């Protein structure tokens, strides 16, 4: 019988190390062959607060112009896939000016006018789904400029593990951009990273893989902090702190950060204590003046999903395009370890793709030593290069399925579909034709996340982003638990007793062991509500119920209004991707972006002097919103944390699933384990 524990021990002992790529990263851009000296990043200070389901990241940077003439600074920065950008500040004559969200074409027009007039101006624009570009003018000769950006994220716990990623690696898939620009990602004077974590539930450990110099401090089980910096003598916390908790970190506790290049993600993991209850948590915001409030309802089910049994077929679809250089050979070694652990009777098929697709295993073959070695030798002889025909790889992988056998498809990629079929609708239609689950493992920060996430959801699989800086046994355990246990599908969450509306999660995905589910929405009046969760485990319908109290007034979390709007925008963008451009959907996205001050493909954050805002009739909506958010953040830091709302009538009888123990393996271990984990086709 297949032994998961033996596999984990094997993985820990395997001398497999992930090879860092030469992919481009966050940094200042300079035209190729420019005769001028590149602009310099003097300082880069990051401050993060995480309060249960809400994470706020603020980045302060100072740029320097070493030339004898004024220049424009162009900076590129990757934002997490679930990050809503809502704050952008540019210091004009020493005064911080908050940006306002306006239509993209209007922002570009005003920027160019102000630049041509020699006035101070800055703009932040989304570059497709991958990165954000910031332009600042002027950076005077031999002078500095300072900017600040803020983004918000909804945080989730998975099988007792929390994970925060500060993305810096760009991914290296935008070849046209990289061919035009040189990228300066070096920090000349100071890099600092400070994170404060506060939780409603006990945390028994926190670590920062690949950052051995990080200072981790336990301030009382539900309150932790992380600090690191490039130089302990110069490490500071910017004066405009996110909240009082960041400023309370003593400078002597900030340890040296040994990298001064913006080319490696920072990943922070924390592990909840064992035997915590399944729960319902509520975070809300409703001021006394508002007729409606906003809420995030987070459900953490108990450990009710049972293990699965049976033999299966495995399809591995592996990206070997040019952007996989530096990763491919290490990936092969991971696949080798996985294939050799497959139990007797399982079959596998290996498909690789770049501009075209190849079935290296020549169809499904039994997992014998001979067939595995034959396929691995083909993989080792294969090289990387060319474009990314993802559709061809999936289509070839889905050929000749056996309806009598359980089958799962593993997709490993770090790129975008740029050859052959690229329309999202075609990919979703292809997967709908087959009764199979797709599990996508995405390396880097530049992949087409909307496409890959959409494909996984429509097949009732799951999608996982993996950073090159991931290095923890918990990642392996998370992947194992998803593929070895039953899942809860056809989910419905009903809220009755109070008036709730504008829910952003209407079609909930399949929920796997250890995953949380959340619903964002609006409510008109506070009061007691009945929450009912229903779904199916195999063919059996299950139901859970509890009562919770929605507050009539709560000023603690104004930021979740942006998270609701961002969730709504993502749903609309997904609809447009699938059905094509639609005037009503595009208008709704624009209206939400402007109303809630969120940067999207249709909008930009513009910073000009006050009289220019007035000249163009741009109201200071975001400036007012940011002031409210800053005040709430300072007030929250003084309060105790407890967002659980079902203590009186617990919704779930069992404790939530959790991971145990420490230890670490390379990121590739996630993929290795998936090669031999168990799965079931959806019924």
C-alpha positions in Angstrom: 0.0 0.0 0.0 1.2 3.5 -0.9 2.8 5.2 2.2 2.5 9.0 2.3 4.7 9.3 5.4 7.5 7.2 3.8 7.3 9.6 0.8 7.6 12.7 2.9 10.7 11.2 4.6 12.2 10.4 1.2 11.5 14.0 0.0 13.2 15.5 3.0 16.3 13.5 2.4 16.3 14.0 -1.4 19.1 16.4 -2.4 16.8 18.4 -4.7 17.3 22.2 -4.7 15.3 24.6 -6.7 17.4 26.6 -9.2 16.7 30.3 -9.2 16.0 31.7 -12.6 17.5 34.7 -14.3 14.0 36.1 -14.8 13.6 39.9 -14.6 12.3 41.4 -11.4 10.8 44.5 -9.9 12.8 47.6 -10.7 13.4 50.8 -12.5 13.4 50.7 -16.3 15.9 52.3 -18.7 15.7 52.2 -22.5 18.1 49.7 -24.0 21.2 51.5 -25.4 20.5 54.6 -23.4 23.5 56.9 -23.1 22.3 58.2 -19.7 23.1 56.6 -16.3 20.2 54.5 -15.0 18.1 55.9 -12.2 18.9 54.4 -8.8 16.6 52.9 -6.1 18.0 54.3 -2.9 15.6 52.8 -0.4 12.8 50.3 -0.5 10.8 49.9 2.8 7.9 47.4 3.1 5.4 47.4 6.0 2.7 44.8 6.3 -0.1 44.2 8.7 -2.2 41.1 8.7 -5.4 41.1 10.9 -7.1 37.7 10.3 -8.6 37.9 6.8 -7.2 41.4 5.9 -3.6 42.1 4.8 -2.4 45.6 4.0 0.9 46.1 2.3 2.6 49.5 2.1 5.8 50.1 0.0 7.8 53.3 0.4 10.6 53.9 -2.2 13.1 56.7 -2.9 14.5 57.0 -6.4 17.7 59.0 -7.3 18.8 60.6 -10.6 22.6 60.6 -10.9 22.5 62.5 -14.2 22.9 66.2 -14.9 19.5 66.6 -16.4 15.9 65.9 -15.2 14.4 62.6 -16.1 11.3 60.5 -15.9 11.3 57.5 -13.6 9.5 54.4 -14.9 9.2 51.6 -12.3 7.6 48.1 -12.7 6.2 46.2 -9.7 4.4 42.9 -9.5 1.3 42.8 -7.4 -0.1 39.6 -5.9 -2.9 38.0 -7.9 -5.5 38.9 -5.2 -4.1 42.3 -4.4 -6.3 45.4 -4.9 -4.2 48.5 -5.4 -5.9 51.5 -3.8 -3.1 53.8 -2.6 -0.4 55.8 -4.4 1.4 58.8 -3.0 3.9 61.1 -4.6 5.9 63.6 -2.6 5.7 67.0 -4.3 8.0 69.7 -2.8 8.2 67.6 0.4 4.4 67.2 0.7 2.7 63.8 0.4 -0.1 64.0 -2.2 -2.5 61.1 -2.5 -3.4 59.8 -5.9 -6.9 59.7 -7.3 -8.4 56.9 -9.5 -9.5 58.2 -12.9 -10.1 56.7 -16.4 -6.9 55.4 -17.9 -7.0 57.6 -21.0 -7.8 60.7 -19.0 -4.8 59.9 -16.6 -2.4 59.5 -19.6 -3.6 62.7 -21.2 -3.2 64.7 -18.0 0.2 63.1 -17.2 1.6 64.0 -20.6 0.2 67.6 -20.4 1.8 68.1 -16.9 5.1 66.5 -18.0 5.3 68.7 -21.1 4.7 71.8 -18.8 7.5 70.7 -16.5 5.1 70.1 -13.6 5.2 67.4 -11.0 3.1 64.4 -11.9 2.9 60.6 -11.3 0.7 57.8 -12.6 0.2 54.2 -11.7 -1.2 51.8 -14.4 -2.0 48.1 -14.5 0.1 46.3 -17.2 -2.3 43.5 -18.2 -2.8 41.0 -15.3 0.9 40.8 -14.6 2.5 44.0 -13.2 1.9 47.6 -12.5 3.9 50.4 -14.1 4.6 53.7 -12.3 5.8 56.8 -14.0 7.1 59.8 -12.1 8.2 63.2 -13.5 10.4 64.9 -12.9 13.3 63.4 -11.1 15.5 66.4 -11.0 19.3 66.2 -11.7 21.2 64.8 -8.8 18.0 64.7 -6.7 15.6 62.2 -5.1 11.8 61.5 -5.4 9.7 59.5 -3.0 6.6 57.4 -3.7 4.4 55.1 -1.8 1.9 52.4 -2.9 -0.6 50.5 -0.9 -2.5 47.3 -1.7 -5.1 45.2 0.1 -5.6 41.4 0.1 -7.9 38.9 1.6 -5.9 36.3 3.6 -7.0 32.7 4.0 -5.8 29.8 6.1 -5.4 26.5 4.4 -5.2 23.4 6.6 -4.0 25.5 9.5 -1.3 27.2 7.4 -1.2 30.9 6.6 1.0 32.2 3.8 1.9 35.8 2.8 4.0 36.5 -0.3 5.7 39.8 -1.1 6.3 39.4 -4.8 9.4 40.8 -6.4 10.2 38.3 -9.2 8.7 39.4 -12.5 8.6 36.0 -14.1 10.5 36.7 -17.3 7.7 36.0 -19.8 7.2 39.4 -21.3 9.9 39.2 -23.9 8.9 42.3 -25.8 9.2 44.4 -22.7 12.4 42.9 -21.6 13.9 43.5 -25.1 13.1 47.2 -24.9 14.1 47.9 -21.3 17.1 47.4 -19.1 16.0 46.8 -15.5 17.8 48.2 -12.5 16.7 46.2 -9.5 19.6 47.0 -7.1 19.0 48.9 -3.9 21.8 51.3 -3.1 21.2 52.2 0.5 18.4 50.3 2.4 15.9 47.6 2.1 13.6 46.8 5.0 10.7 44.5 5.5 8.4 44.6 8.6 5.3 42.4 9.1 2.9 42.3 12.0 0.5 39.4 12.3 -2.5 39.4 14.7 -5.0 36.5 14.7 -8.2 35.5 16.5 -6.6 32.0 16.8 -3.4 30.8 18.5 -0.3 30.7 16.3 2.3 28.1 17.3 5.0 29.0 14.7 6.1 31.5 12.1 9.0 31.2 9.6 10.5 33.0 6.6 12.0 30.5 4.2 15.3 31.5 2.5 15.7 34.4 4.9 17.7 33.0 7.8 18.5 36.5 9.1 14.8 37.4 9.6 14.0 38.3 13.2 10.7 36.5 14.2 9.2 37.5 17.5 6.3 35.9 19.4 4.4 38.6 21.2 1.7 36.3 22.8 0.7 33.5 20.4 -2.0 35.6 18.6 0.5 38.4 17.9 3.8 37.9 16.0 6.2 40.1 14.0 8.9 39.6 11.4 11.7 42.1 10.6 14.6 42.2 8.3 16.8 44.9 6.7 19.8 45.4 4.5 21.7 47.2 7.3 20.9 47.2 11.0 22.5 50.7 11.3 20.2 52.3 8.8 17.0 50.2 9.2 14.1 52.5 10.0 10.4 52.4 9.9 8.9 55.2 7.7 7.2 58.0 9.7 3.8 57.4 8.0 3.3 54.0 9.5 0.5 51.6 8.7 -0.3 51.4 12.4 1.3 51.7 15.8 2.2 48.0 15.8 4.8 48.5 13.0 6.4 51.5 14.7 6.7 49.5 17.9 9.3 47.1 16.4 12.6 48.0 18.0 15.3 48.9 15.5 17.8 46.6 17.3 15.5 43.6 16.6 15.7 44.2 12.8 18.2 41.8 11.5 20.3 42.1 8.4 18.8 41.1 5.1 21.5 39.7 2.9 20.0 40.5 -0.5 19.8 44.0 -1.9 18.3 43.0 -5.3 14.6 43.1 -6.0 14.6 39.7 -7.6 13.5 37.3 -4.9 10.1 37.0 -3.3 9.7 37.1 0.4 7.4 34.4 1.7 6.1 34.3 5.3 4.4 31.2 6.7 2.5 30.8 10.0 1.0 27.7 11.5 -2.1 27.7 13.7 -2.2 25.6 16.9 -3.5 22.1 16.8 -7.1 21.1 17.5 -8.7 24.5 16.9 -12.4 24.4 16.2 -14.1 24.7 12.9 -15.6 28.2 12.9 -17.4 31.0 11.3 -15.7 34.4 11.4 -17.2 37.8 10.5 -15.4 41.0 9.6 -17.6 44.0 8.8 -17.7 47.7 8.3 -20.7 50.0 8.7 -20.4 53.6 9.8 -23.2 55.5 11.5 -23.8 57.5 8.3 -23.9 54.6 5.9 -27.2 53.0 4.9 -25.4 49.8 4.0 -22.5 47.8 5.5 -19.9 45.5 4.0 -18.9 42.1 5.4 -16.6 39.2 4.8 -18.0 35.9 6.2 -15.3 33.2 6.4 -16.2 29.6 7.0 -13.6 27.1 8.2 -15.1 23.6 8.1 -14.2 20.8 10.5 -12.3 17.7 9.4 -15.2 15.8 7.9 -13.7 14.7 4.6 -12.6 11.1 4.5 -9.6 9.6 2.7 -10.0 8.1 -0.8 -8.9 4.8 -2.2 -8.3 3.3 -5.6 -5.9 3.2 -8.6 -5.6 6.0 -11.1 -4.2 7.4 -14.3 -1.9 10.4 -14.2 -1.4 13.0 -17.0 1.5 15.4 -16.5 1.5 18.4 -18.9 4.8 20.2 -18.5 5.8 23.6 -19.9 9.2 23.6 -21.6 9.0 27.0 -23.2 12.0 29.4 -23.1 10.9 30.9 -19.8 11.4 27.6 -18.1 15.2 27.7 -18.6 16.9 27.1 -15.3 13.9 25.2 -13.9 13.4 22.4 -16.4 16.2 20.1 -15.4 15.3 20.4 -11.7 11.7 19.8 -12.5 12.7 16.5 -14.3 14.5 15.3 -11.2 11.4 16.0 -9.1 9.3 14.1 -11.6 11.7 11.2 -11.5 11.4 10.9 -7.7 7.6 11.1 -8.0 7.2 8.5 -10.8 9.3 6.0 -9.0 7.0 6.2 -6.0 3.8 5.5 -7.9 2.0 2.4 -6.5 1.6 -0.8 -8.6 -1.2 -0.6 -11.1 -1.2 3.2 -11.6 -0.5 4.5 -15.1 1.0 7.7 -16.3 1.4 9.9 -19.4 3.9 12.7 -19.8 3.2 15.5 -22.3 5.6 18.5 -22.8 4.8 21.7 -24.8 6.4 24.8 -26.1 5.3 26.0 -29.6 3.9 22.5 -30.1 3.1 19.5 -27.9 4.8 16.1 -27.6 3.6 12.9 -26.0 6.9 11.6 -24.6 5.5 8.5 -23.0 3.5 7.6 -26.1 0.2 7.2 -24.4 -0.6 5.8 -20.9 1.9 3.2 -19.6 2.1 1.2 -16.4 4.4 2.7 -13.8 7.2 0.1 -14.1 10.9 0.8 -13.7 11.4 0.3 -17.5 8.7 2.7 -18.6 9.7 5.3 -16.1 13.3 5.3 -17.1 12.4 5.3 -20.8 10.3 8.4 -20.3 12.7 10.2 -18.0 15.5 9.7 -20.5 13.4 11.4 -23.2 12.7 14.2 -20.8 16.4 14.7 -20.0 17.3 14.8 -23.7 14.6 17.4 -24.4 15.5 21.0 -24.3 13.7 24.3 -23.5 12.9 27.1 -25.8 10.2 28.7 -28.0 6.7 30.0 -27.2 3.9 28.6 -25.1 1.2 26.6 -26.8 -0.7 25.7 -23.7 -3.8 24.6 -25.6 -1.9 22.1 -27.6 -0.4 20.6 -24.5 -3.7 20.2 -22.8 -5.4 18.8 -25.8 -2.8 16.2 -26.4 -2.8 15.3 -22.7 -6.6 14.7 -22.8 -6.5 12.2 -25.6 -7.4 8.5 -25.1 -8.8 8.8 -21.6 -10.1 5.6 -20.1 -13.6 6.1 -18.6 -13.2 3.1 -16.3 -10.2 4.7 -14.5 -9.9 7.6 -12.1 -7.8 10.3 -13.9 -6.2 13.6 -12.9 -4.2 16.0 -15.0 -1.2 18.0 -13.5 -0.2 21.2 -15.3 3.1 22.8 -14.4 3.8 26.2 -16.1 5.3 29.6 -15.4 4.2 31.3 -18.6 1.3 32.6 -20.7 -0.5 31.1 -23.7 1.1 33.0 -26.5 1.1 30.5 -29.4 -1.9 28.8 -31.0 -5.3 29.1 -29.2 -5.2 31.8 -26.6 -8.9 32.6 -26.0 -10.0 31.7 -22.5 -13.4 30.4 -23.7 -11.7 27.8 -25.9 -9.7 26.4 -22.9 -12.8 26.2 -20.7 -14.8 24.5 -23.4 -12.0 21.9 -23.9 -12.0 21.0 -20.2 -15.8 20.9 -20.0 -15.8 18.1 -22.6 -13.9 15.8 -20.2 -14.8 14.4 -16.8 -11.4 15.1 -15.2 -9.9 17.4 -12.6 -7.1 19.8 -13.5 -4.6 20.8 -10.8 -2.5 23.8 -11.9 0.9 24.6 -10.4 2.1 28.0 -11.4 5.6 29.2 -10.9 6.4 32.9 -10.8 4.4 36.1 -10.8 3.7 36.7 -14.5 1.5 33.7 -15.6 -2.0 34.2 -16.9 -3.6 33.7 -13.6 -7.2 34.4 -14.7 -6.9 31.7 -17.4 -5.3 29.1 -15.2 -7.6 29.7 -12.3 -10.6 29.6 -14.5 -9.6 26.2 -16.0 -9.0 24.7 -12.6 -12.4 25.9 -11.3 -14.4 24.7 -14.3 -12.9 21.2 -13.9 -13.4 21.3 -10.1 -9.7 21.1 -9.5 -7.5 23.7 -7.8 -5.0 26.3 -8.7 -1.8 27.0 -6.7 0.7 29.8 -7.2 4.2 28.8 -6.2 7.0 31.2 -5.5 10.7 30.3 -6.0 11.1 31.3 -2.4 8.6 28.6 -1.1 10.5 26.1 1.0 8.4 24.4 3.6 7.0 20.9 4.3 3.6 22.4 4.8 3.3 23.1 1.1 3.7 19.4 0.4 1.2 18.4 3.1 -1.4 20.9 1.8 -1.1 19.4 -1.7 -1.4 15.8 -0.3 -4.5 16.5 1.7 -6.3 18.0 -1.3 -5.7 14.9 -3.5 -6.1 12.2 -0.9 -9.5 13.1 0.5 -13.1 13.7 -0.5 -14.2 17.1 -1.5 -17.3 19.2 -0.8 -19.0 20.2 -4.1 -22.1 22.0 -5.4 -21.8 24.4 -2.4 -24.5 26.9 -1.4 -24.3 29.4 1.4 -27.6 31.0 2.5 -27.9 34.0 4.8 -31.4 34.6 6.1 -32.9 36.8 8.9 -31.3 40.1 7.7 -31.2 41.8 4.3 -28.0 40.8 2.6 -27.3 41.5 -1.1 -24.5 42.0 -3.7 -22.8 38.7 -2.8 -19.7 38.2 -4.8 -19.5 34.5 -4.4 -22.5 33.0 -6.2 -20.9 29.9 -7.8 -18.7 28.5 -5.1 -15.9 26.2 -6.2 -15.3 22.7 -4.9 -13.8 22.8 -1.4 -11.0 20.5 -0.5 -9.8 19.3 2.9 -8.5 22.2 5.0 -9.7 25.0 2.7 -11.7 28.0 3.9 -14.6 29.6 2.0 -15.6 33.2 2.2 -18.5 35.3 1.0 -18.3 39.1 0.6 -21.4 41.2 0.4 -23.5 44.1 1.7 -26.2 44.3 4.4 -28.7 47.0 5.3 -29.4 46.6 9.0 -27.7 44.7 11.7 -29.2 41.8 13.6 -29.2 38.0 14.0 -28.8 36.0 10.8 -29.0 32.3 10.2 -26.1 30.9 8.1 -26.7 27.6 6.2 -24.0 25.8 4.3 -25.1 22.9 2.0 -23.2 20.7 -0.5 -22.5 17.2 -1.6 -19.8 14.7 -0.5 -19.8 12.1 -3.2 -23.6 11.6 -3.7 -24.5 12.5 -0.1 -26.0 15.9 0.7 -24.6 17.5 3.8 -25.8 20.6 5.7 -24.4 22.9 8.4 -26.1 25.7 10.2 -25.5 28.4 12.8 -26.7 31.9 13.9 -24.5 35.0 14.0 -24.9 38.6 14.9 -24.3 41.3 12.2 -23.4 44.6 14.0 -25.5 47.7 13.5 -22.4 49.8 13.5 -18.7 48.9 13.2 -15.9 51.2 12.0 -13.0 48.8 12.4 -12.5 47.6 8.8 -13.3 50.2 6.1 -10.8 48.5 3.8 -13.1 45.5 3.2 -15.3 47.8 1.1 -12.4 47.7 -1.5 -12.1 44.0 -1.2 -15.8 43.5 -1.9 -15.5 45.8 -5.0 -12.3 44.0 -6.1 -14.0 40.7 -5.8 -16.9 42.0 -7.8 -14.6 43.4 -10.5 -12.8 40.0 -10.8 -16.1 38.2 -11.3 -17.0 40.7 -14.1 -13.6 40.5 -15.7 -13.9 36.7 -15.7 -17.3 37.0 -17.4 -15.8 39.3 -20.1 -12.9 36.9 -20.6 -15.3 34.0 -21.2 -18.1 35.7 -23.1 -16.2 38.5 -24.8 -16.4 42.2 -24.5 -19.7 43.5 -23.2 -20.6 47.2 -22.8 -22.6 46.6 -19.6 -19.9 44.6 -17.9 -17.1 47.0 -18.9 -19.2 50.0 -17.6 -19.8 48.1 -14.3 -16.1 47.5 -13.9 -15.3 51.1 -14.6 -18.0 52.4 -12.2 -16.8 50.1 -9.4 -13.2 51.1 -10.0 -14.0 54.8 -9.7 -16.4 54.5 -6.8 -14.0 52.4 -4.7 -10.7 53.9 -6.0 -9.2 50.6 -7.3 -6.8 50.4 -10.2 -8.0 48.1 -13.0 -7.3 47.8 -16.8 -9.6 50.7 -17.3 -8.3 53.1 -14.6 -5.1 54.6 -13.3 -4.0 56.3 -10.1 -3.0 59.9 -10.9 -1.0 62.3 -8.7 -0.9 66.0 -9.6 -0.8 69.2 -7.6 -4.1 70.3 -5.9 -4.9 73.0 -8.4 -4.6 70.5 -11.3 -7.1 68.2 -9.5 -9.4 71.2 -9.2 -8.9 72.2 -12.9 -10.0 68.8 -14.2 -12.9 68.5 -11.7 -11.3 65.4 -10.0 -12.8 65.0 -6.5 -10.5 63.9 -3.7 -12.4 60.7 -3.1 -9.5 58.4 -2.5 -7.7 61.0 -0.3 -10.7 61.0 2.0 -11.0 57.1 1.9 -7.3 56.7 2.7 -7.6 59.0 5.8 -10.5 56.9 7.1 -8.6 53.7 6.5 -5.4 55.0 8.3 -7.5 56.1 11.3 -9.2 52.7 11.5 -5.8 50.9 11.3 -4.4 52.8 14.2 -7.6 52.1 16.3 -7.5 48.4 15.5 -3.9 48.1 16.7 -5.2 49.0 20.2 -8.0 46.4 20.3 -8.0 42.7 21.0 -8.7 40.4 18.1 -11.6 38.0 18.1 -13.7 37.7 14.9 -15.3 34.3 15.6 -19.1 34.7 15.7 -20.4 31.1 16.1 -19.1 30.3 19.6 -22.6 30.1 21.1 -23.9 27.7 18.4 -20.8 26.1 16.6 -21.5 25.4 12.9 -19.0 22.6 12.7 -18.7 19.8 15.3 -15.1 18.7 14.5 -11.8 20.5 14.8 -10.4 22.1 11.7 -7.8 20.2 9.7 -4.3 21.2 10.6 -0.7 20.4 9.7 1.9 19.3 12.2 5.6 19.4 12.7 8.3 21.5 11.0 10.9 20.8 8.5 11.5 22.0 5.0 12.0 20.8 1.4 12.2 22.7 -1.8 9.3 24.1 -3.7 9.6 21.2 -6.2 8.4 18.9 -3.4 4.8 20.2 -3.9 4.9 18.8 -7.5 6.7 15.7 -6.5 4.0 14.7 -4.0 1.2 15.5 -6.4 2.6 12.9 -8.8 1.7 10.1 -6.5 -1.2 11.5 -4.5 -4.7 10.1 -4.8 -7.5 11.7 -6.6 -11.1 11.0 -7.8 -12.9 12.2 -10.8 -16.0 14.3 -10.1 -19.2 12.4 -10.3 
